[in-house]
Amino acid sequence: MVLQRVIRAVIMGPPGSGKGTVSARITKSFGLQHMSSGDILRANIKEKTELGLLMKSCIDQGQLVPDDIMSRLILNDLRKIDNSGWLLDGFPRTVSQAEALDHVYSVDTVINLNVPFQTIKERLTSRWTHIPSGRVYNTDFNPPQVPGLDDVTGEPLVQRDDDRPETVTRRLKSYETQTEPVLEYYRSKGVLETFTGTETNKIWPHVEAFLHRKFSSLSQRAA
C-alpha cells in the first residue's frame, strides 16, 4: 500500500502580489485546504470565542495581536484538520510565530512571491471600488466603461484608503521589515522557494511545476 503524504505548505507575499490568486490555484490543483489567517481571525471574532474576544480587545485598542495569541488561534484551527494537507496564508508573520508552528507541524515548503514593489504600487493604486457592490476596477487592465463610474449602477467609484499611494508605500515597507526575518528563517531551513515576476499568470506555471516535483518526491519518500 502506498501511503499518501499529508502536505503542509505556507505561501508568503506582500499585499497586491497576487497571493490570493495563486493560493486559489494551488488549493484547486493540489487539493490542499486554504487556511487564511484573516478568515480565521474574523470567524473567531464573529463567533465570540475566547481567543476571538482577546483579539478584538487588542484590535479595538489599536494594539498588535501578541504572537502567542495569534499562534494559538491558527494552531487550534489546524488541529481540526490534522489529516488534511493545507496551504497557510497570512501566517506566520514573525519568527516567533514560525517557531510556534514548527513545534507542532513540519512545514514542507514555503512559496514566496517576490513581485517588485513598483509593480505592486502601480497595481494597487490603479484599483477603484464600487463600495455598495464590492466591484473592483483597475484603470490599467479592467477600466470602467465611463471613467470614475460603476458599469452597472453609474454610481461613483472611490479609491479605498488601502489603495492610496502613500498607504500602499507604508504597507509594503511594513511588510518587508516584518517578514524578511521569517523568509530568512525558512531559507536557513532549506524549505523556502522564491518566485520572481511581475505577472501572476507568468509566475503561476513555475509555481505549479515546482509543487508537482516537490509533492511527487514527498509522496515517494512516504511510500
Backbone as CSV, one residue per row, in Angstrom:
resi,resn,N_x,N_y,N_z,CA_x,CA_y,CA_z,C_x,C_y,C_z
1,MET,0.845,-1.205,0.000,0.000,0.000,0.000,0.873,1.245,0.000
2,VAL,0.538,2.215,-0.831,1.290,3.466,-0.875,0.655,4.450,0.097
3,LEU,1.447,4.974,1.014,0.939,5.957,1.965,0.852,7.316,1.285
4,GLN,-0.269,7.989,1.453,-0.411,9.321,0.883,0.133,10.340,1.885
5,ARG,1.138,11.057,1.480,1.775,12.036,2.366,0.888,13.265,2.512
6,VAL,0.668,13.706,3.767,-0.082,14.940,4.013,0.868,16.126,3.785
7,ILE,0.478,17.015,2.880,1.343,18.143,2.502,0.994,19.363,3.337
8,ARG,2.026,20.024,3.838,1.825,21.255,4.613,2.698,22.350,4.029
9,ALA,2.035,23.394,3.548,2.754,24.459,2.838,2.333,25.832,3.359
10,VAL,3.222,26.798,3.156,2.962,28.196,3.532,3.169,29.045,2.284
11,ILE,2.325,30.063,2.097,2.543,30.996,0.998,2.756,32.394,1.571
12,MET,3.757,33.092,1.041,4.079,34.436,1.508,4.188,35.386,0.320
13,GLY,3.861,36.644,0.559,3.955,37.650,-0.494,3.309,38.924,0.000
14,PRO,3.808,40.068,-0.419,3.253,41.343,0.048,1.838,41.566,-0.465
15,PRO,1.095,42.507,0.153,-0.245,42.837,-0.344,-0.167,43.238,-1.809
16,GLY,-1.055,42.679,-2.644,-1.044,43.031,-4.058,-0.094,42.198,-4.902
17,SER,0.480,41.129,-4.311,1.445,40.301,-5.047,0.766,39.214,-5.870
18,GLY,-0.572,39.097,-5.740,-1.272,38.018,-6.437,-1.397,36.769,-5.595
19,LYS,-1.118,36.914,-4.299,-1.123,35.758,-3.387,-2.481,35.068,-3.334
20,GLY,-3.562,35.854,-3.363,-4.904,35.265,-3.323,-5.182,34.402,-4.535
21,THR,-4.787,34.900,-5.711,-4.996,34.153,-6.962,-4.172,32.872,-6.976
22,VAL,-2.895,32.988,-6.606,-2.010,31.813,-6.607,-2.486,30.791,-5.569
23,SER,-2.914,31.269,-4.390,-3.425,30.359,-3.348,-4.612,29.561,-3.867
24,ALA,-5.540,30.254,-4.544,-6.732,29.573,-5.069,-6.339,28.503,-6.085
25,ARG,-5.348,28.804,-6.913,-4.915,27.832,-7.924,-4.208,26.640,-7.279
26,ILE,-3.415,26.897,-6.242,-2.718,25.801,-5.557,-3.737,24.874,-4.893
27,THR,-4.697,25.464,-4.174,-5.664,24.621,-3.457,-6.498,23.797,-4.434
28,LYS,-6.830,24.396,-5.584,-7.632,23.677,-6.584,-6.804,22.586,-7.266
29,SER,-5.566,22.894,-7.617,-4.735,21.940,-8.378,-4.212,20.794,-7.517
30,PHE,-3.979,21.070,-6.226,-3.314,20.059,-5.397,-4.178,19.561,-4.234
31,GLY,-5.436,20.024,-4.164,-6.349,19.504,-3.156,-6.006,19.880,-1.728
32,LEU,-5.306,21.000,-1.553,-4.982,21.456,-0.197,-6.093,22.368,0.326
33,GLN,-6.239,22.414,1.634,-7.191,23.353,2.229,-6.503,24.707,2.402
34,HIS,-7.169,25.765,1.952,-6.604,27.119,2.073,-6.953,27.652,3.454
35,MET,-5.939,27.874,4.281,-6.152,28.376,5.640,-5.646,29.822,5.690
36,SER,-6.592,30.756,5.636,-6.247,32.176,5.650,-6.333,32.711,7.070
37,SER,-5.250,33.309,7.566,-5.253,33.822,8.942,-6.316,34.903,9.116
38,GLY,-6.536,35.711,8.078,-7.559,36.760,8.150,-8.950,36.173,8.312
39,ASP,-9.236,35.101,7.545,-10.553,34.442,7.639,-10.753,33.825,9.024
40,ILE,-9.686,33.177,9.535,-9.760,32.525,10.851,-9.984,33.574,11.944
41,LEU,-9.269,34.680,11.823,-9.396,35.775,12.794,-10.827,36.327,12.803
42,ARG,-11.355,36.624,11.604,-12.710,37.187,11.506,-13.759,36.211,12.037
43,ALA,-13.585,34.916,11.725,-14.557,33.910,12.178,-14.574,33.817,13.703
44,ASN,-13.392,33.867,14.321,-13.322,33.774,15.784,-13.899,35.005,16.467
45,ILE,-13.688,36.166,15.855,-14.265,37.397,16.421,-15.793,37.345,16.301
46,LYS,-16.261,36.877,15.134,-17.708,36.802,14.902,-18.367,35.813,15.856
47,GLU,-17.688,34.685,16.100,-18.261,33.643,16.966,-18.021,33.931,18.449
48,LYS,-17.284,35.020,18.732,-17.003,35.431,20.120,-16.330,34.305,20.923
49,THR,-15.387,33.605,20.298,-14.616,32.600,21.032,-13.694,33.319,22.014
50,GLU,-13.117,32.546,22.936,-12.215,33.152,23.945,-11.072,33.903,23.257
51,LEU,-10.449,33.241,22.287,-9.334,33.889,21.577,-9.833,35.037,20.713
52,GLY,-11.018,34.870,20.123,-11.595,35.928,19.296,-11.828,37.197,20.093
53,LEU,-12.322,37.044,21.331,-12.559,38.213,22.188,-11.242,38.882,22.584
54,LEU,-10.222,38.061,22.832,-8.886,38.611,23.143,-8.355,39.427,21.963
55,MET,-8.513,38.869,20.779,-8.050,39.551,19.558,-8.793,40.871,19.362
56,LYS,-10.123,40.821,19.532,-10.936,42.012,19.318,-10.520,43.119,20.288
57,SER,-10.224,42.722,21.514,-9.797,43.689,22.518,-8.507,44.388,22.083
58,CYS,-7.566,43.595,21.558,-6.291,44.169,21.071,-6.551,45.130,19.907
59,ILE,-7.362,44.661,18.945,-7.617,45.453,17.732,-8.337,46.754,18.097
60,ASP,-9.342,46.655,18.984,-10.106,47.845,19.385,-9.217,48.885,20.056
61,GLN,-8.177,48.407,20.742,-7.272,49.328,21.430,-6.111,49.775,20.532
62,GLY,-6.175,49.345,19.267,-5.139,49.742,18.321,-3.808,49.057,18.562
63,GLN,-3.844,47.914,19.247,-2.607,47.184,19.553,-2.410,46.035,18.577
64,LEU,-1.154,45.640,18.404,-0.860,44.445,17.619,-1.266,43.224,18.443
65,VAL,-1.816,42.215,17.771,-2.181,40.984,18.472,-0.898,40.256,18.854
66,PRO,-0.720,39.904,20.137,0.508,39.213,20.555,0.726,37.907,19.801
67,ASP,2.000,37.574,19.568,2.351,36.367,18.810,1.724,35.106,19.397
68,ASP,1.743,34.998,20.743,1.265,33.739,21.331,-0.239,33.554,21.108
69,ILE,-1.007,34.651,21.135,-2.455,34.539,20.890,-2.706,34.187,19.428
70,MET,-1.989,34.846,18.520,-2.148,34.571,17.084,-1.790,33.111,16.784
71,SER,-0.696,32.640,17.396,-0.245,31.267,17.155,-1.271,30.262,17.677
72,ARG,-1.798,30.503,18.879,-2.812,29.603,19.450,-4.038,29.545,18.551
73,LEU,-4.436,30.700,18.053,-5.618,30.792,17.199,-5.455,29.925,15.943
74,ILE,-4.328,30.105,15.246,-4.096,29.372,13.989,-3.924,27.883,14.259
75,LEU,-3.142,27.533,15.288,-2.885,26.121,15.580,-4.173,25.398,15.984
76,ASN,-5.063,26.086,16.689,-6.366,25.489,17.032,-7.101,25.048,15.781
77,ASP,-7.099,25.912,14.761,-7.800,25.576,13.516,-7.091,24.469,12.746
78,LEU,-5.762,24.488,12.737,-5.009,23.457,12.010,-5.232,22.077,12.637
79,ARG,-5.363,22.040,13.963,-5.579,20.737,14.632,-6.910,20.109,14.222
80,LYS,-7.868,20.945,13.821,-9.182,20.422,13.409,-9.099,19.671,12.084
81,ILE,-8.030,19.927,11.314,-7.892,19.257,10.005,-6.565,18.501,9.938
82,ASP,-6.228,17.841,11.056,-4.930,17.171,11.196,-4.597,16.218,10.061
83,ASN,-5.613,15.581,9.484,-5.345,14.567,8.459,-5.424,15.118,7.039
84,SER,-5.526,16.436,6.917,-5.624,17.061,5.593,-4.374,17.870,5.287
85,GLY,-4.072,17.976,3.995,-3.000,18.867,3.575,-3.522,20.298,3.573
86,TRP,-2.632,21.267,3.883,-3.092,22.658,3.905,-2.067,23.628,3.328
87,LEU,-2.607,24.779,2.945,-1.794,25.904,2.487,-2.116,27.066,3.423
88,LEU,-1.124,27.494,4.175,-1.310,28.533,5.184,-0.954,29.891,4.579
89,ASP,-1.887,30.843,4.722,-1.757,32.146,4.070,-1.949,33.247,5.121
90,GLY,-0.925,34.114,5.304,-1.026,35.200,6.279,-0.443,34.854,7.640
91,PHE,0.103,33.684,7.766,0.739,33.205,8.994,1.782,32.176,8.594
92,PRO,2.974,32.180,9.190,3.465,33.087,10.236,3.956,34.425,9.669
93,ARG,3.850,35.472,10.515,4.336,36.794,10.114,5.549,37.229,10.916
94,THR,5.887,36.459,11.939,7.090,36.754,12.733,7.834,35.446,12.964
95,VAL,9.095,35.552,13.346,9.893,34.342,13.612,9.300,33.574,14.790
96,SER,8.804,34.304,15.781,8.183,33.656,16.944,6.990,32.796,16.510
97,GLN,6.173,33.316,15.589,5.036,32.550,15.078,5.519,31.333,14.274
98,ALA,6.586,31.514,13.498,7.136,30.405,12.701,7.647,29.297,13.613
99,GLU,8.274,29.679,14.709,8.780,28.682,15.662,7.625,27.940,16.335
100,ALA,6.548,28.683,16.667,5.382,28.033,17.288,4.770,27.009,16.335
101,LEU,4.712,27.355,15.051,4.187,26.431,14.041,5.087,25.198,13.933
102,ASP,6.399,25.428,13.949,7.365,24.327,13.831,7.308,23.349,14.997
103,HIS,6.896,23.826,16.165,6.807,22.943,17.332,5.740,21.880,17.135
104,VAL,4.752,22.173,16.288,3.617,21.266,16.119,3.626,20.561,14.760
105,TYR,4.012,21.290,13.713,3.972,20.746,12.354,5.298,20.952,11.644
106,SER,5.587,20.036,10.749,6.758,20.183,9.889,6.292,20.778,8.553
107,VAL,6.751,21.986,8.253,6.348,22.652,7.007,7.191,22.102,5.856
108,ASP,6.517,21.628,4.806,7.225,21.011,3.678,7.832,22.041,2.745
109,THR,7.109,23.115,2.491,7.625,24.114,1.553,6.984,25.467,1.836
110,VAL,7.746,26.520,1.568,7.260,27.894,1.719,7.399,28.586,0.369
111,ILE,6.263,28.942,-0.219,6.235,29.638,-1.509,6.303,31.136,-1.243
112,ASN,7.311,31.799,-1.776,7.451,33.244,-1.593,7.294,33.943,-2.944
113,LEU,6.266,34.804,-3.039,6.038,35.563,-4.277,6.786,36.883,-4.187
114,ASN,7.792,37.009,-5.021,8.644,38.190,-4.997,8.292,39.077,-6.197
115,VAL,7.355,39.994,-5.974,6.898,40.910,-7.025,7.469,42.287,-6.704
116,PRO,8.135,42.950,-7.677,8.733,44.256,-7.398,7.714,45.227,-6.794
117,PHE,8.159,45.963,-5.788,7.257,46.895,-5.110,6.658,47.913,-6.079
118,GLN,7.434,48.321,-7.082,6.928,49.309,-8.038,5.721,48.737,-8.805
119,THR,5.813,47.467,-9.163,4.705,46.791,-9.853,3.465,46.759,-8.961
120,ILE,3.675,46.417,-7.689,2.554,46.339,-6.752,1.923,47.707,-6.558
121,LYS,2.758,48.731,-6.437,2.230,50.084,-6.241,1.368,50.499,-7.438
122,GLU,1.847,50.190,-8.635,1.070,50.523,-9.835,-0.240,49.733,-9.862
123,ARG,-0.135,48.462,-9.469,-1.302,47.570,-9.490,-2.361,48.049,-8.489
124,LEU,-1.934,48.361,-7.269,-2.887,48.711,-6.215,-3.437,50.127,-6.364
125,THR,-2.575,51.055,-6.753,-3.057,52.438,-6.845,-3.918,52.642,-8.081
126,SER,-4.005,51.632,-8.953,-4.897,51.699,-10.124,-6.276,51.129,-9.801
127,ARG,-6.455,50.645,-8.552,-7.718,49.994,-8.167,-8.738,51.016,-7.677
128,TRP,-9.924,50.920,-8.235,-11.042,51.757,-7.804,-12.226,50.846,-7.527
129,THR,-12.985,51.158,-6.487,-14.015,50.242,-5.992,-15.392,50.897,-5.971
130,HIS,-16.402,50.077,-6.320,-17.790,50.493,-6.110,-18.183,49.899,-4.758
131,ILE,-18.227,50.746,-3.733,-18.356,50.278,-2.358,-19.615,49.430,-2.114
132,PRO,-20.806,49.847,-2.558,-22.011,49.050,-2.231,-21.957,47.606,-2.736
133,SER,-21.388,47.387,-3.920,-21.382,46.029,-4.505,-20.062,45.299,-4.290
134,GLY,-18.985,46.074,-4.016,-17.665,45.463,-3.890,-16.971,45.259,-5.227
135,ARG,-17.600,45.724,-6.347,-16.963,45.568,-7.662,-15.672,46.385,-7.708
136,VAL,-14.610,45.735,-8.207,-13.306,46.399,-8.267,-12.890,46.577,-9.728
137,TYR,-12.438,47.770,-10.053,-11.941,48.077,-11.399,-10.454,48.403,-11.305
138,ASN,-9.772,48.190,-12.414,-8.366,48.583,-12.487,-8.199,49.449,-13.728
139,THR,-7.725,50.666,-13.539,-7.659,51.601,-14.663,-6.695,51.148,-15.748
140,ASP,-5.823,50.170,-15.432,-4.865,49.679,-16.433,-5.440,48.542,-17.277
141,PHE,-6.022,47.520,-16.608,-6.428,46.347,-17.393,-7.907,45.966,-17.245
142,ASN,-8.645,46.663,-16.396,-10.076,46.375,-16.275,-10.815,47.679,-15.958
143,PRO,-10.703,48.687,-16.868,-11.262,50.007,-16.555,-12.793,50.020,-16.672
144,PRO,-13.454,50.937,-15.937,-14.898,51.087,-16.114,-15.191,51.674,-17.488
145,GLN,-16.405,51.425,-17.990,-16.762,51.941,-19.325,-16.734,53.470,-19.342
146,VAL,-17.191,54.071,-18.245,-17.112,55.530,-18.095,-16.163,55.805,-16.934
147,PRO,-15.060,56.528,-17.179,-14.084,56.764,-16.113,-14.737,57.280,-14.820
148,GLY,-14.407,56.592,-13.714,-14.882,57.045,-12.405,-16.263,56.570,-12.015
149,LEU,-16.945,55.814,-12.920,-18.316,55.390,-12.616,-18.475,53.866,-12.742
150,ASP,-19.308,53.297,-11.880,-19.596,51.864,-11.909,-20.375,51.496,-13.173
151,ASP,-19.986,50.390,-13.831,-20.634,49.971,-15.078,-22.126,49.667,-14.889
152,VAL,-22.492,49.074,-13.755,-23.859,48.593,-13.557,-24.797,49.705,-13.093
153,THR,-24.357,50.463,-12.092,-25.265,51.448,-11.477,-25.006,52.890,-11.920
154,GLY,-23.791,53.124,-12.465,-23.435,54.500,-12.826,-23.038,55.342,-11.626
155,GLU,-22.953,54.685,-10.448,-22.560,55.418,-9.230,-21.052,55.633,-9.203
156,PRO,-20.591,56.643,-8.448,-19.152,56.947,-8.436,-18.317,55.849,-7.791
157,LEU,-17.103,55.690,-8.330,-16.129,54.763,-7.753,-15.233,55.542,-6.793
158,VAL,-14.729,54.851,-5.791,-13.808,55.510,-4.852,-12.526,54.697,-4.745
159,GLN,-11.469,55.378,-4.340,-10.221,54.675,-4.073,-10.153,54.419,-2.571
160,ARG,-10.139,53.144,-2.205,-10.067,52.794,-0.778,-8.797,53.347,-0.168
161,ASP,-8.859,53.645,1.132,-7.668,54.174,1.817,-6.466,53.245,1.619
162,ASP,-6.736,51.918,1.650,-5.655,50.931,1.494,-4.963,51.036,0.144
163,ASP,-5.663,51.603,-0.853,-5.115,51.651,-2.211,-4.507,53.011,-2.570
164,ARG,-4.502,53.943,-1.624,-3.877,55.242,-1.895,-2.356,55.074,-1.896
165,PRO,-1.646,55.810,-2.778,-0.198,55.610,-2.928,0.577,55.651,-1.614
166,GLU,0.269,56.627,-0.743,1.051,56.749,0.496,0.794,55.564,1.439
167,THR,-0.473,55.048,1.425,-0.801,53.897,2.268,-0.118,52.644,1.741
168,VAL,-0.134,52.487,0.421,0.498,51.312,-0.202,1.989,51.284,0.126
169,THR,2.651,52.426,-0.001,4.088,52.502,0.297,4.353,52.101,1.747
170,ARG,3.529,52.604,2.657,3.713,52.303,4.082,3.495,50.812,4.351
171,ARG,2.460,50.229,3.741,2.169,48.804,3.955,3.292,47.920,3.413
172,LEU,3.835,48.290,2.260,4.902,47.482,1.663,6.177,47.534,2.509
173,LYS,6.491,48.719,3.026,7.685,48.847,3.877,7.503,48.052,5.167
174,SER,6.291,48.125,5.713,5.990,47.391,6.945,6.102,45.888,6.703
175,TYR,5.580,45.426,5.562,5.648,44.002,5.222,7.109,43.550,5.129
176,GLU,7.910,44.346,4.431,9.318,43.991,4.227,10.055,43.882,5.559
177,THR,9.849,44.866,6.428,10.529,44.881,7.732,10.120,43.678,8.573
178,GLN,8.810,43.380,8.554,8.286,42.320,9.416,8.633,40.926,8.910
179,THR,8.561,40.730,7.609,8.660,39.349,7.102,10.058,38.932,6.639
180,GLU,10.947,39.865,6.428,12.295,39.473,5.980,12.937,38.451,6.941
181,PRO,12.830,38.650,8.270,13.395,37.638,9.185,12.715,36.273,9.050
182,VAL,11.407,36.260,8.721,10.687,34.990,8.549,11.195,34.271,7.298
183,LEU,11.391,35.039,6.222,11.936,34.438,4.991,13.326,33.864,5.260
184,GLU,14.128,34.601,6.022,15.485,34.139,6.354,15.421,32.866,7.199
185,TYR,14.459,32.802,8.107,14.254,31.631,8.971,13.994,30.394,8.115
186,TYR,13.075,30.530,7.144,12.749,29.386,6.288,13.855,29.092,5.277
187,ARG,14.560,30.142,4.854,15.690,29.942,3.931,16.749,29.076,4.614
188,SER,17.007,29.356,5.890,18.036,28.604,6.629,17.617,27.148,6.835
189,LYS,16.311,26.884,6.794,15.820,25.510,6.951,15.757,24.762,5.614
190,GLY,15.999,25.500,4.523,16.029,24.866,3.206,14.671,24.589,2.603
191,VAL,13.618,25.265,3.095,12.275,24.991,2.559,11.696,26.184,1.786
192,LEU,12.469,27.268,1.684,11.951,28.467,1.009,12.192,28.380,-0.499
193,GLU,11.137,28.648,-1.265,11.249,28.695,-2.725,10.651,30.023,-3.189
194,THR,11.494,30.866,-3.810,11.056,32.208,-4.208,10.785,32.269,-5.706
195,PHE,9.670,32.888,-6.077,9.276,33.051,-7.479,9.163,34.541,-7.758
196,THR,9.959,35.001,-8.717,10.028,36.429,-9.013,9.362,36.727,-10.351
197,GLY,8.591,37.799,-10.388,7.957,38.199,-11.647,7.024,39.366,-11.424
198,THR,6.438,39.846,-12.518,5.523,40.984,-12.424,4.084,40.610,-12.780
199,GLU,3.888,39.392,-13.330,2.538,38.978,-13.724,2.211,37.614,-13.137
200,THR,1.082,37.541,-12.449,0.668,36.294,-11.795,0.584,35.140,-12.790
201,ASN,0.031,35.384,-13.990,-0.140,34.305,-14.968,1.186,33.772,-15.497
202,LYS,2.238,34.577,-15.369,3.564,34.104,-15.794,4.318,33.431,-14.646
203,ILE,3.996,33.827,-13.419,4.625,33.204,-12.246,4.007,31.830,-11.987
204,TRP,2.685,31.715,-12.187,1.965,30.501,-11.806,2.525,29.216,-12.414
205,PRO,2.828,29.140,-13.722,3.336,27.862,-14.264,4.596,27.373,-13.541
206,HIS,5.449,28.305,-13.106,6.675,27.919,-12.383,6.336,27.384,-10.989
207,VAL,5.365,28.029,-10.330,4.919,27.554,-9.014,4.315,26.157,-9.156
208,GLU,3.458,25.989,-10.163,2.779,24.707,-10.375,3.780,23.585,-10.654
209,ALA,4.741,23.851,-11.534,5.741,22.824,-11.880,6.581,22.452,-10.658
210,PHE,6.971,23.462,-9.880,7.771,23.202,-8.675,6.990,22.316,-7.690
211,LEU,5.712,22.667,-7.464,4.922,21.905,-6.492,4.668,20.477,-6.956
212,HIS,4.479,20.284,-8.267,4.334,18.913,-8.782,5.578,18.091,-8.441
213,ARG,6.752,18.684,-8.672,8.016,17.975,-8.370,8.150,17.731,-6.865
214,LYS,7.861,18.762,-6.088,8.024,18.696,-4.633,7.094,17.648,-4.027
215,PHE,5.814,17.696,-4.406,4.835,16.799,-3.809,5.075,15.352,-4.266
216,SER,5.547,15.218,-5.497,5.845,13.877,-6.014,6.981,13.243,-5.196
217,SER,8.035,14.018,-4.922,9.183,13.481,-4.186,8.788,13.190,-2.729
218,LEU,7.925,14.037,-2.131,7.476,13.797,-0.750,6.639,12.527,-0.678
219,SER,5.765,12.300,-1.676,4.917,11.107,-1.686,5.764,9.847,-1.839
220,GLN,6.808,9.937,-2.680,7.695,8.774,-2.885,8.443,8.436,-1.596
221,ARG,8.844,9.481,-0.852,9.544,9.246,0.396,8.649,8.601,1.447
222,ALA,7.338,8.931,1.372,6.390,8.375,2.350,6.013,6.934,2.011
223,ALA,6.250,6.552,0.750,5.815,5.213,0.310,6.628,4.116,0.963
